Amino acid sequence: MAYTYNKPSSKKTRRQLRNDLTPAEALLWKNIQRQQLDGRRFRRQYSIGSYIVDFYCVEERLVIELDGSVHDNIGSQLYDDERTSFLESLDIKVIRFENSEIFKSLDFVIEAIKQEFKQA
């Protein structure tokens, strides 16, 4: 599939999402940007297929999704399940955290992300 990653048609949306990070996304980004997490490079608001993920590490084929209250309804949960299935079909691992976990247990979240890294 051409342009599976960062489709030109989603560039404007990706840019808007990067400029309007939620407080939880901004806090996590501050802790994973610039290869400060074991040298891994993360991209924020990155498109894969027709979906835009919160954070993506190409090297690890790892997506990090942060979920707020908007994800509590059945429609959002079905959409999230569909997106996760699509990403997993591309051999991409998806891990999810609640926004509240970022604020209450950031160290735990960072360690959980590191645990997903393949050992070199």
N, CA, C and O atoms as a GROMACS GRO file, in nm:
protein
  480
    1MET      N    1   0.085  -0.118   0.000
    1MET     CA    2   0.000   0.000   0.000
    1MET      C    3   0.090   0.124   0.000
    1MET      O    4   0.173   0.141   0.089
    2ALA      N    5   0.072   0.208  -0.099
    2ALA     CA    6   0.151   0.330  -0.107
    2ALA      C    7   0.111   0.424   0.006
    2ALA      O    8  -0.006   0.432   0.044
    3TYR      N    9   0.208   0.494   0.057
    3TYR     CA   10   0.185   0.592   0.164
    3TYR      C   11   0.112   0.532   0.284
    3TYR      O   12   0.016   0.590   0.335
    4THR      N   13   0.158   0.416   0.327
    4THR     CA   14   0.102   0.359   0.448
    4THR      C   15   0.135   0.448   0.567
    4THR      O   16   0.055   0.461   0.660
    5TYR      N   17   0.253   0.509   0.563
    5TYR     CA   18   0.299   0.591   0.675
    5TYR      C   19   0.298   0.739   0.637
    5TYR      O   20   0.345   0.777   0.530
    6ASN      N   21   0.245   0.820   0.726
    6ASN     CA   22   0.239   0.965   0.710
    6ASN      C   23   0.188   1.008   0.573
    6ASN      O   24   0.258   1.076   0.497
    7LYS      N   25   0.068   0.968   0.545
    7LYS     CA   26   0.002   1.005   0.420
    7LYS      C   27   0.000   1.157   0.404
    7LYS      O   28  -0.031   1.230   0.499
    8PRO      N   29   0.033   1.205   0.286
    8PRO     CA   30   0.027   1.350   0.263
    8PRO      C   31  -0.113   1.408   0.291
    8PRO      O   32  -0.125   1.522   0.334
    9SER      N   33  -0.217   1.331   0.267
    9SER     CA   34  -0.353   1.381   0.287
    9SER      C   35  -0.386   1.406   0.434
    9SER      O   36  -0.481   1.478   0.464
   10SER      N   37  -0.310   1.347   0.526
   10SER     CA   38  -0.338   1.368   0.669
   10SER      C   39  -0.242   1.467   0.733
   10SER      O   40  -0.246   1.487   0.855
   11LYS      N   41  -0.157   1.530   0.653
   11LYS     CA   42  -0.056   1.620   0.708
   11LYS      C   43  -0.116   1.735   0.790
   11LYS      O   44  -0.068   1.765   0.900
   12LYS      N   45  -0.220   1.798   0.738
   12LYS     CA   46  -0.281   1.910   0.809
   12LYS      C   47  -0.340   1.865   0.943
   12LYS      O   48  -0.324   1.934   1.044
   13THR      N   49  -0.406   1.751   0.943
   13THR     CA   50  -0.464   1.698   1.067
   13THR      C   51  -0.356   1.662   1.167
   13THR      O   52  -0.367   1.693   1.286
   14ARG      N   53  -0.249   1.597   1.119
   14ARG     CA   54  -0.138   1.561   1.209
   14ARG      C   55  -0.077   1.685   1.272
   14ARG      O   56  -0.048   1.687   1.392
   15ARG      N   57  -0.056   1.788   1.191
   15ARG     CA   58   0.003   1.912   1.241
   15ARG      C   59  -0.088   1.974   1.347
   15ARG      O   60  -0.041   2.019   1.452
   16GLN      N   61  -0.218   1.976   1.321
   16GLN     CA   62  -0.312   2.034   1.418
   16GLN      C   63  -0.308   1.954   1.549
   16GLN      O   64  -0.307   2.013   1.657
   17LEU      N   65  -0.307   1.821   1.539
   17LEU     CA   66  -0.302   1.738   1.660
   17LEU      C   67  -0.171   1.760   1.738
   17LEU      O   68  -0.173   1.762   1.861
   18ARG      N   69  -0.060   1.777   1.668
   18ARG     CA   70   0.067   1.803   1.736
   18ARG      C   71   0.063   1.938   1.808
   18ARG      O   72   0.120   1.953   1.916
   19ASN      N   73  -0.004   2.035   1.748
   19ASN     CA   74  -0.013   2.168   1.810
   19ASN      C   75  -0.112   2.172   1.924
   19ASN      O   76  -0.106   2.262   2.008
   20ASP      N   77  -0.203   2.076   1.930
   20ASP     CA   78  -0.309   2.074   2.032
   20ASP      C   79  -0.301   1.948   2.118
   20ASP      O   80  -0.403   1.885   2.144
   21LEU      N   81  -0.182   1.912   2.162
   21LEU     CA   82  -0.168   1.794   2.247
   21LEU      C   83  -0.252   1.810   2.374
   21LEU      O   84  -0.265   1.920   2.428
   22THR      N   85  -0.306   1.699   2.420
   22THR     CA   86  -0.373   1.702   2.550
   22THR      C   87  -0.266   1.719   2.657
   22THR      O   88  -0.148   1.694   2.629
   23PRO      N   89  -0.303   1.761   2.778
   23PRO     CA   90  -0.202   1.773   2.884
   23PRO      C   91  -0.127   1.642   2.909
   23PRO      O   92  -0.007   1.644   2.934
   24ALA      N   93  -0.196   1.529   2.902
   24ALA     CA   94  -0.130   1.400   2.923
   24ALA      C   95  -0.031   1.370   2.810
   24ALA      O   96   0.081   1.325   2.835
   25GLU      N   97  -0.071   1.397   2.686
   25GLU     CA   98   0.019   1.376   2.573
   25GLU      C   99   0.142   1.466   2.583
   25GLU      O  100   0.253   1.422   2.556
   26ALA      N  101   0.121   1.591   2.623
   26ALA     CA  102   0.232   1.685   2.635
   26ALA      C  103   0.331   1.639   2.742
   26ALA      O  104   0.453   1.648   2.722
   27LEU      N  105   0.281   1.590   2.853
   27LEU     CA  106   0.369   1.542   2.960
   27LEU      C  107   0.447   1.418   2.917
   27LEU      O  108   0.568   1.410   2.940
   28LEU      N  109   0.379   1.323   2.855
   28LEU     CA  110   0.451   1.204   2.810
   28LEU      C  111   0.553   1.242   2.703
   28LEU      O  112   0.667   1.194   2.706
   29TRP      N  113   0.514   1.327   2.609
   29TRP     CA  114   0.605   1.368   2.502
   29TRP      C  115   0.731   1.432   2.558
   29TRP      O  116   0.842   1.407   2.510
   30LYS      N  117   0.714   1.513   2.661
   30LYS     CA  118   0.829   1.579   2.725
   30LYS      C  119   0.929   1.476   2.778
   30LYS      O  120   1.049   1.504   2.788
   31ASN      N  121   0.880   1.357   2.810
   31ASN     CA  122   0.965   1.252   2.869
   31ASN      C  123   1.016   1.149   2.768
   31ASN      O  124   1.102   1.068   2.802
   32ILE      N  125   0.965   1.151   2.646
   32ILE     CA  126   1.011   1.052   2.548
   32ILE      C  127   1.072   1.114   2.423
   32ILE      O  128   1.129   1.043   2.340
   33GLN      N  129   1.060   1.246   2.408
   33GLN     CA  130   1.114   1.311   2.288
   33GLN      C  131   1.267   1.313   2.292
   33GLN      O  132   1.328   1.287   2.396
   34ARG      N  133   1.327   1.342   2.179
   34ARG     CA  134   1.472   1.357   2.165
   34ARG      C  135   1.550   1.235   2.212
   34ARG      O  136   1.658   1.247   2.271
   35GLN      N  137   1.497   1.119   2.186
   35GLN     CA  138   1.564   0.991   2.211
   35GLN      C  139   1.607   0.974   2.357
   35GLN      O  140   1.707   0.908   2.385
   36GLN      N  141   1.532   1.034   2.449
   36GLN     CA  142   1.572   1.023   2.589
   36GLN      C  143   1.524   0.894   2.656
   36GLN      O  144   1.555   0.870   2.773
   37LEU      N  145   1.450   0.812   2.585
   37LEU     CA  146   1.404   0.686   2.641
   37LEU      C  147   1.487   0.573   2.579
   37LEU      O  148   1.451   0.517   2.475
   38ASP      N  149   1.596   0.542   2.643
   38ASP     CA  150   1.689   0.439   2.596
   38ASP      C  151   1.731   0.458   2.451
   38ASP      O  152   1.753   0.361   2.379
   39GLY      N  153   1.742   0.582   2.407
   39GLY     CA  154   1.787   0.613   2.272
   39GLY      C  155   1.685   0.589   2.163
   39GLY      O  156   1.718   0.601   2.045
   40ARG      N  157   1.562   0.555   2.199
   40ARG     CA  158   1.458   0.529   2.099
   40ARG      C  159   1.397   0.662   2.053
   40ARG      O  160   1.373   0.752   2.134
   41ARG      N  161   1.372   0.673   1.924
   41ARG     CA  162   1.311   0.793   1.869
   41ARG      C  163   1.162   0.769   1.851
   41ARG      O  164   1.119   0.676   1.783
   42PHE      N  165   1.084   0.855   1.914
   42PHE     CA  166   0.938   0.849   1.900
   42PHE      C  167   0.892   0.964   1.813
   42PHE      O  168   0.949   1.073   1.814
   43ARG      N  169   0.786   0.937   1.738
   43ARG     CA  170   0.719   1.040   1.660
   43ARG      C  171   0.582   1.059   1.721
   43ARG      O  172   0.521   0.963   1.768
   44ARG      N  173   0.534   1.182   1.722
   44ARG     CA  174   0.401   1.206   1.779
   44ARG      C  175   0.303   1.236   1.666
   44ARG      O  176   0.339   1.294   1.564
   45GLN      N  177   0.180   1.196   1.689
   45GLN     CA  178   0.072   1.217   1.593
   45GLN      C  179   0.117   1.172   1.454
   45GLN      O  180   0.127   1.252   1.360
   46TYR      N  181   0.144   1.045   1.444
   46TYR     CA  182   0.200   0.983   1.324
   46TYR      C  183   0.092   0.900   1.256
   46TYR      O  184   0.018   0.828   1.323
   47SER      N  185   0.081   0.911   1.124
   47SER     CA  186  -0.025   0.835   1.058
   47SER      C  187   0.028   0.703   1.004
   47SER      O  188   0.138   0.694   0.948
   48ILE      N  189  -0.053   0.602   1.024
   48ILE     CA  190  -0.027   0.467   0.973
   48ILE      C  191  -0.158   0.422   0.910
   48ILE      O  192  -0.259   0.408   0.979
   49GLY      N  193  -0.155   0.399   0.779
   49GLY     CA  194  -0.279   0.372   0.708
   49GLY      C  195  -0.369   0.492   0.720
   49GLY      O  196  -0.324   0.605   0.699
   50SER      N  197  -0.493   0.471   0.752
   50SER     CA  198  -0.587   0.584   0.765
   50SER      C  199  -0.600   0.631   0.910
   50SER      O  200  -0.687   0.712   0.941
   51TYR      N  201  -0.513   0.582   0.998
   51TYR     CA  202  -0.520   0.617   1.140
   51TYR      C  203  -0.405   0.708   1.180
   51TYR      O  204  -0.296   0.701   1.122
   52ILE      N  205  -0.429   0.792   1.279
   52ILE     CA  206  -0.324   0.874   1.337
   52ILE      C  207  -0.306   0.827   1.480
   52ILE      O  208  -0.399   0.831   1.560
   53VAL      N  209  -0.184   0.783   1.512
   53VAL     CA  210  -0.155   0.732   1.646
   53VAL      C  211  -0.090   0.842   1.729
   53VAL      O  212  -0.031   0.935   1.675
   54ASP      N  213  -0.102   0.829   1.860
   54ASP     CA  214  -0.046   0.932   1.948
   54ASP      C  215   0.106   0.937   1.938
   54ASP      O  216   0.164   1.043   1.913
   55PHE      N  217   0.172   0.822   1.958
   55PHE     CA  218   0.318   0.814   1.953
   55PHE      C  219   0.358   0.686   1.885
   55PHE      O  220   0.294   0.582   1.902
   56TYR      N  221   0.467   0.693   1.807
   56TYR     CA  222   0.514   0.574   1.734
   56TYR      C  223   0.665   0.570   1.734
   56TYR      O  224   0.731   0.670   1.704
   57CYS      N  225   0.720   0.454   1.767
   57CYS     CA  226   0.864   0.428   1.758
   57CYS      C  227   0.885   0.330   1.644
   57CYS      O  228   0.849   0.213   1.653
   58VAL      N  229   0.944   0.380   1.535
   58VAL     CA  230   0.966   0.297   1.416
   58VAL      C  231   1.057   0.180   1.449
   58VAL      O  232   1.028   0.066   1.412
   59GLU      N  233   1.167   0.207   1.518
   59GLU     CA  234   1.266   0.106   1.552
   59GLU      C  235   1.204  -0.013   1.626
   59GLU      O  236   1.239  -0.128   1.601
   60GLU      N  237   1.113   0.016   1.716
   60GLU     CA  238   1.050  -0.088   1.797
   60GLU      C  239   0.917  -0.135   1.741
   60GLU      O  240   0.860  -0.233   1.789
   61ARG      N  241   0.867  -0.066   1.638
   61ARG     CA  242   0.733  -0.096   1.583
   61ARG      C  243   0.631  -0.095   1.698
   61ARG      O  244   0.554  -0.188   1.717
   62LEU      N  245   0.636   0.015   1.773
   62LEU     CA  246   0.556   0.029   1.895
   62LEU      C  247   0.474   0.157   1.892
   62LEU      O  248   0.527   0.266   1.871
   63VAL      N  249   0.344   0.143   1.912
   63VAL     CA  250   0.252   0.255   1.921
   63VAL      C  251   0.211   0.272   2.068
   63VAL      O  252   0.182   0.174   2.137
   64ILE      N  253   0.210   0.396   2.113
   64ILE     CA  254   0.161   0.429   2.247
   64ILE      C  255   0.037   0.515   2.228
   64ILE      O  256   0.042   0.619   2.163
   65GLU      N  257  -0.073   0.471   2.285
   65GLU     CA  258  -0.199   0.545   2.280
   65GLU      C  259  -0.237   0.588   2.420
   65GLU      O  260  -0.227   0.510   2.515
   66LEU      N  261  -0.279   0.713   2.434
   66LEU     CA  262  -0.330   0.764   2.560
   66LEU      C  263  -0.479   0.784   2.547
   66LEU      O  264  -0.528   0.846   2.452
   67ASP      N  265  -0.552   0.731   2.644
   67ASP     CA  266  -0.697   0.733   2.638
   67ASP      C  267  -0.755   0.819   2.750
   67ASP      O  268  -0.723   0.800   2.867
   68GLY      N  269  -0.839   0.912   2.712
   68GLY     CA  270  -0.914   0.993   2.808
   68GLY      C  271  -1.058   0.946   2.811
   68GLY      O  272  -1.090   0.839   2.761
   69SER      N  273  -1.144   1.027   2.869
   69SER     CA  274  -1.284   0.989   2.886
   69SER      C  275  -1.357   0.972   2.754
   69SER      O  276  -1.459   0.903   2.748
   70VAL      N  277  -1.308   1.034   2.647
   70VAL     CA  278  -1.372   1.020   2.517
   70VAL      C  279  -1.371   0.874   2.469
   70VAL      O  280  -1.451   0.835   2.385
   71HIS      N  281  -1.280   0.796   2.522
   71HIS     CA  282  -1.268   0.655   2.483
   71HIS      C  283  -1.358   0.563   2.564
   71HIS      O  284  -1.355   0.441   2.546
   72ASP      N  285  -1.439   0.620   2.653
   72ASP     CA  286  -1.524   0.538   2.740
   72ASP      C  287  -1.652   0.490   2.673
   72ASP      O  288  -1.717   0.398   2.724
   73ASN      N  289  -1.690   0.548   2.560
   73ASN     CA  290  -1.816   0.505   2.498
   73ASN      C  291  -1.791   0.389   2.401
   73ASN      O  292  -1.679   0.370   2.354
   74ILE      N  293  -1.894   0.314   2.374
   74ILE     CA  294  -1.883   0.191   2.295
   74ILE      C  295  -1.835   0.218   2.152
   74ILE      O  296  -1.759   0.139   2.096
   75GLY      N  297  -1.877   0.330   2.094
   75GLY     CA  298  -1.834   0.363   1.958
   75GLY      C  299  -1.684   0.385   1.951
   75GLY      O  300  -1.618   0.336   1.859
   76SER      N  301  -1.631   0.458   2.047
   76SER     CA  302  -1.486   0.482   2.051
   76SER      C  303  -1.410   0.353   2.078
   76SER      O  304  -1.303   0.331   2.022
   77GLN      N  305  -1.465   0.268   2.164
   77GLN     CA  306  -1.398   0.141   2.194
   77GLN      C  307  -1.393   0.052   2.071
   77GLN      O  308  -1.291  -0.013   2.046
   78LEU      N  309  -1.501   0.048   1.993
   78LEU     CA  310  -1.502  -0.031   1.870
   78LEU      C  311  -1.401   0.024   1.769
   78LEU      O  312  -1.330  -0.053   1.704
   79TYR      N  313  -1.395   0.156   1.757
   79TYR     CA  314  -1.299   0.219   1.668
   79TYR      C  315  -1.156   0.187   1.712
   79TYR      O  316  -1.071   0.154   1.630
   80ASP      N  317  -1.130   0.196   1.844
   80ASP     CA  318  -0.997   0.164   1.896
   80ASP      C  319  -0.961   0.018   1.868
   80ASP      O  320  -0.847  -0.012   1.831
   81ASP      N  321  -1.057  -0.072   1.885
   81ASP     CA  322  -1.032  -0.214   1.858
   81ASP      C  323  -1.000  -0.237   1.710
   81ASP      O  324  -0.909  -0.313   1.676
   82GLU      N  325  -1.074  -0.169   1.623
   82GLU     CA  326  -1.051  -0.181   1.478
   82GLU      C  327  -0.911  -0.129   1.442
   82GLU      O  328  -0.838  -0.191   1.365
   83ARG      N  329  -0.876  -0.016   1.499
   83ARG     CA  330  -0.744   0.044   1.473
   83ARG      C  331  -0.633  -0.047   1.525
   83ARG      O  332  -0.534  -0.069   1.456
   84THR      N  333  -0.650  -0.099   1.645
   84THR     CA  334  -0.549  -0.188   1.702
   84THR      C  335  -0.532  -0.313   1.615
   84THR      O  336  -0.420  -0.356   1.590
   85SER      N  337  -0.641  -0.370   1.569
   85SER     CA  338  -0.634  -0.488   1.482
   85SER      C  339  -0.558  -0.456   1.354
   85SER      O  340  -0.475  -0.535   1.309
   86PHE      N  341  -0.585  -0.340   1.295
   86PHE     CA  342  -0.515  -0.300   1.174
   86PHE      C  343  -0.366  -0.287   1.200
   86PHE      O  344  -0.285  -0.340   1.124
   87LEU      N  345  -0.328  -0.218   1.307
   87LEU     CA  346  -0.188  -0.197   1.338
   87LEU      C  347  -0.118  -0.330   1.367
   87LEU      O  348  -0.005  -0.352   1.322
   88GLU      N  349  -0.184  -0.417   1.442
   88GLU     CA  350  -0.125  -0.548   1.471
   88GLU      C  351  -0.108  -0.631   1.344
   88GLU      O  352  -0.018  -0.714   1.337
   89SER      N  353  -0.195  -0.610   1.244
   89SER     CA  354  -0.181  -0.682   1.117
   89SER      C  355  -0.055  -0.638   1.044
   89SER      O  356  -0.007  -0.709   0.955
   90LEU      N  357  -0.001  -0.521   1.080
   90LEU     CA  358   0.125  -0.471   1.023
   90LEU      C  359   0.243  -0.504   1.113
   90LEU      O  360   0.353  -0.452   1.094
   91ASP      N  361   0.220  -0.591   1.211
   91ASP     CA  362   0.323  -0.630   1.308
   91ASP      C  363   0.370  -0.512   1.393
   91ASP      O  364   0.488  -0.497   1.424
   92ILE      N  365   0.274  -0.428   1.431
   92ILE     CA  366   0.301  -0.314   1.518
   92ILE      C  367   0.230  -0.341   1.651
   92ILE      O  368   0.110  -0.368   1.654
   93LYS      N  369   0.305  -0.332   1.758
   93LYS     CA  370   0.250  -0.352   1.893
   93LYS      C  371   0.186  -0.222   1.942
   93LYS      O  372   0.242  -0.114   1.923
   94VAL      N  373   0.069  -0.233   2.003
   94VAL     CA  374  -0.003  -0.118   2.056
   94VAL      C  375  -0.016  -0.133   2.207
   94VAL      O  376  -0.064  -0.235   2.256
   95ILE      N  377   0.028  -0.031   2.280
   95ILE     CA  378   0.006  -0.029   2.424
   95ILE      C  379  -0.074   0.097   2.457
   95ILE      O  380  -0.057   0.202   2.394
   96ARG      N  381  -0.162   0.083   2.555
   96ARG     CA  382  -0.253   0.192   2.591
   96ARG      C  383  -0.238   0.228   2.738
   96ARG      O  384  -0.213   0.142   2.823
   97PHE      N  385  -0.252   0.355   2.765
   97PHE     CA  386  -0.253   0.405   2.902
   97PHE      C  387  -0.368   0.504   2.915
   97PHE      O  388  -0.402   0.574   2.820
   98GLU      N  389  -0.425   0.510   3.033
   98GLU     CA  390  -0.525   0.611   3.064
   98GLU      C  391  -0.450   0.742   3.091
   98GLU      O  392  -0.340   0.742   3.145
   99ASN      N  393  -0.512   0.853   3.053
   99ASN     CA  394  -0.450   0.983   3.080
   99ASN      C  395  -0.414   0.997   3.228
   99ASN      O  396  -0.309   1.051   3.261
  100SER      N  397  -0.501   0.949   3.315
  100SER     CA  398  -0.477   0.962   3.459
  100SER      C  399  -0.349   0.892   3.502
  100SER      O  400  -0.283   0.935   3.597
  101GLU      N  401  -0.313   0.782   3.433
  101GLU     CA  402  -0.189   0.712   3.466
  101GLU      C  403  -0.066   0.798   3.440
  101GLU      O  404   0.033   0.789   3.512
  102ILE      N  405  -0.072   0.882   3.339
  102ILE     CA  406   0.040   0.969   3.306
  102ILE      C  407   0.065   1.066   3.422
  102ILE      O  408   0.180   1.092   3.457
  103PHE      N  409  -0.042   1.118   3.480
  103PHE     CA  410  -0.028   1.216   3.587
  103PHE      C  411   0.002   1.152   3.722
  103PHE      O  412   0.075   1.209   3.803
  104LYS      N  413  -0.054   1.034   3.747
  104LYS     CA  414  -0.037   0.970   3.877
  104LYS      C  415   0.085   0.881   3.886
  104LYS      O  416   0.145   0.869   3.993
  105SER      N  417   0.123   0.818   3.775
  105SER     CA  418   0.229   0.715   3.779
  105SER      C  419   0.320   0.723   3.657
  105SER      O  420   0.342   0.622   3.590
  106LEU      N  421   0.371   0.841   3.627
  106LEU     CA  422   0.452   0.858   3.507
  106LEU      C  423   0.572   0.763   3.506
  106LEU      O  424   0.605   0.706   3.402
  107ASP      N  425   0.638   0.746   3.621
  107ASP     CA  426   0.753   0.655   3.627
  107ASP      C  427   0.713   0.512   3.589
  107ASP      O  428   0.786   0.443   3.518
  108PHE      N  429   0.597   0.468   3.635
  108PHE     CA  430   0.546   0.335   3.601
  108PHE      C  431   0.522   0.325   3.450
  108PHE      O  432   0.558   0.226   3.388
  109VAL      N  433   0.461   0.428   3.392
  109VAL     CA  434   0.432   0.429   3.248
  109VAL      C  435   0.563   0.421   3.169
  109VAL      O  436   0.574   0.343   3.074
  110ILE      N  437   0.661   0.500   3.207
  110ILE     CA  438   0.791   0.499   3.137
  110ILE      C  439   0.854   0.361   3.146
  110ILE      O  440   0.905   0.310   3.046
  111GLU      N  441   0.850   0.299   3.261
  111GLU     CA  442   0.906   0.164   3.277
  111GLU      C  443   0.828   0.062   3.194
  111GLU      O  444   0.888  -0.028   3.135
  112ALA      N  445   0.697   0.075   3.190
  112ALA     CA  446   0.614  -0.016   3.111
  112ALA      C  447   0.649  -0.003   2.962
  112ALA      O  448   0.652  -0.103   2.891
  113ILE      N  449   0.674   0.118   2.916
  113ILE     CA  450   0.714   0.138   2.776
  113ILE      C  451   0.848   0.071   2.751
  113ILE      O  452   0.865   0.000   2.652
  114LYS      N  453   0.943   0.093   2.840
  114LYS     CA  454   1.077   0.032   2.825
  114LYS      C  455   1.068  -0.120   2.820
  114LYS      O  456   1.144  -0.185   2.748
  115GLN      N  457   0.975  -0.178   2.896
  115GLN     CA  458   0.960  -0.323   2.899
  115GLN      C  459   0.918  -0.378   2.762
  115GLN      O  460   0.940  -0.495   2.733
  116GLU      N  461   0.860  -0.294   2.679
  116GLU     CA  462   0.817  -0.336   2.546
  116GLU      C  463   0.931  -0.334   2.444
  116GLU      O  464   0.918  -0.388   2.334
  117PHE      N  465   1.043  -0.272   2.479
  117PHE     CA  466   1.156  -0.263   2.386
  117PHE      C  467   1.216  -0.402   2.367
  117PHE      O  468   1.233  -0.479   2.461
  118LYS      N  469   1.250  -0.431   2.242
  118LYS     CA  470   1.322  -0.554   2.213
  118LYS      C  471   1.463  -0.540   2.269
  118LYS      O  472   1.522  -0.433   2.264
  119GLN      N  473   1.514  -0.648   2.320
  119GLN     CA  474   1.649  -0.643   2.375
  119GLN      C  475   1.751  -0.648   2.262
  119GLN      O  476   1.741  -0.732   2.173
  120ALA      N  477   1.847  -0.557   2.267
  120ALA     CA  478   1.950  -0.549   2.160
  120ALA      C  479   2.055  -0.657   2.178
  120ALA      O  480   2.148  -0.665   2.098
   0.00000   0.00000   0.00000
